[in-house]
Amino acid sequence: MAKGSNIVHQYFRKEMEGLTILVRVNPIQYTGTEITIQEGGNEMRELEFDEEIFEDLKADGFTASSALEFNLYLNGLV
């Protein structure tokens, strides 16, 4: 199995009324992190997915996003 530092995560984004959702997916272990950005503050949660996560994200209206944006929010720089 690949080490954590060797995994190339995939990033997704969705905007809805008053909030933005950013998702990072580990495509090897099907785990990830979701950051919900809203005016009152940000929320983060760790998630576990199944093999159909990419189809599910597309069906829910998520689009590919940048690692930079996700990591800026993750590290509290935005």
JOUR-V54254 format. One record per residue. RES is the residue in one letter. SS is DSSP state (a for helix, b for strand, c for the rest). Layout:
BEGIN
RES | SS
RES | SS
END
This chain:
BEGIN
M | c
A | c
K | c
G | a
S | a
N | a
I | c
V | c
H | c
Q | b
Y | b
F | b
R | b
K | b
E | b
M | b
E | c
G | c
L | b
T | b
I | b
L | b
V | b
R | b
V | b
N | b
P | c
I | c
Q | c
Y | c
T | b
G | b
T | b
E | b
I | b
T | b
I | b
Q | b
E | c
G | c
G | b
N | b
E | b
M | b
R | b
E | b
L | b
E | b
F | c
D | c
E | c
E | c
I | a
F | a
E | a
D | a
L | a
K | a
A | a
D | c
G | c
F | c
T | b
A | b
S | c
S | c
A | a
L | a
E | a
F | a
N | a
L | a
Y | a
L | a
N | c
G | c
L | c
V | c
END
